[in-house]
């Protein structure tokens, strides 16, 4: 197939602005290329991408889109002047006849609304759960009219929406050759994600404080006021701010953690860092909430506890620390390989409409 992929309009790729969508995009490109498909991409100017993955690339300038998850549920649809989102779709509509299908990775209103108006079939890999009424209504309407054009990462994410049939579930894919197994961890806990209130860093910080080990924190400081408040809530030295790193740097540091803590306050669609940790042999202790609850095999790759219960996280740490790190990695590779993800994508994109 010839596929045109439209990236997230949150900003240039490679800067962490697109969150987990950036890692998903890389998995889509690598996985489908390995299966012989030709791909082009529309992305923001300044994007950093691996060489050799694309047959064509259009880089567009413009103003990044505001994330739906940081707006009130009743917020109106917003498209700023000189919008990246509008430029992306102007380009996609101009080029659509050269491709067999369009694949949208943006969680936004405009591409969904365009679904019935495109000459070339338009598919959507939905990256978040329910965060706004306008998006909920349009996802439901699109699913009712084109039920096979939408796919989701997990069942927990898909359950947020009014869908007419069982959802298409893709999970995600990872190139395990990029994640090095670390057999012997340090006395170090880990946490990774955008530094924003819905990610629940404050709970992981309290666990680290009570356990007496430092907490390494990776991710873009999206909300500096929140980050400062979390740091002030625990003794000095509890948190080690590591920043946003590329995959090679991130996995090299992440693998030294004894356990990754995953403490979201919202319904995560997937939870890429959960699988990235397991790929390094690091078991994950997480709240039983959203996508991460479907990624962890309790007693093999980690444990799940009652959401928002710091006491339960602390009580379960000894059991998670005792898990076999090699088995943890093997189980993750079995479930989330790049090859398996690409096959799921291919089956979705090629099924009769």
C-alpha positions, 0 to 999 in steps of 0.5 A: 500500500501507499500510505500518507500519515498525518502526524500530531499537530502538537509541535515538531517530532523529537521534542516530546511535545506529542507525548506517546504519539511520537513513539506510536508514529515511529512504530507505525513507520518501522513496522509497516515499512518492514512489511513492504508498504510505502509511506509518506508523512506530514509533520511539523517543521523542525521534526527529527526523524530516523533516516530511511523510513519514508518515501516522502516527507512534507514539513509544514510551519505553523502554530501548534494545536492546544491539547484537548486534555488540558481544556474544559470538557465543554470547550469549543473546537479551536483552530488558531491562526496559522494553524499546524492542524489546518496546514497538515490537512490542506497538504493531505487533501492536496496529495490524497489521490497519490495514496491508497489511504490516509492515516491520522494520528492527531487527536483532534476534531478537524481530521475526524470531521473530514472523514466522509469528505475525503476521496481517499479512505481516511483512518484514525488511530485514536490516541486518547480516551474521553476528554471533551464533549465535542470530541466524544460526539464526533468520535461516536458519529464517525464510528457509527458511519465508518465503524472500521475506520477507527482503531484504539490502543486498549479496551479501556480507552475504547470503552470511553466512547459510544461505539456501535460495535466491538472496537478495533484494538491495536495496542502498540509496538516496540523495537526490542533491539533498541532496549537493552536488558539490565539484569542488576538494578540499582536502589532506584525507583523510576517514573516517566511521562509528561510532567502534568497533574493527570499523570500523578507524579506526586503519588510516586514521589510519596512512595519513594519518600516512604521507601527511602529510595530516590525516584528518577523522573523522565519527561517533559516538564509541561506544567512547571508549577505542578513540578515545583509543587511535587518537588516541594512535597517530599524531602530534598533529593527524593526526585532526580529530574532526568528530563526528556530523552530520546529512546537510546538515552532513556532506555540506557538510564531506565534499565537501572531502575529496580521498579517503574511506578505508574500512577496516572490520575486519568484513563491512559489510552495505553502507557508506552513507558510501561512497555519500555520499562518491561523491555529493559527487564524493569517490572512495573507497579501501577494503578489498576486504571486505563491502558496500563492495567491491560499491559501488565501481567501480574506476577510476571511483569509487575503488579496492579493495585487499587487506584490512588492508594499510595499505601498499596503501592508501598506494600506491593513493592517487595513482591515486584522487586522479587520478580524475574527481570528476564521473564519480565522482558520476554513476556513483554516482547511476546505481546508487544513486538513491532512485528505483531503491531504491524500485522494488526495495523495491516489487518485493520487497514486492509479489511473490507469496508 
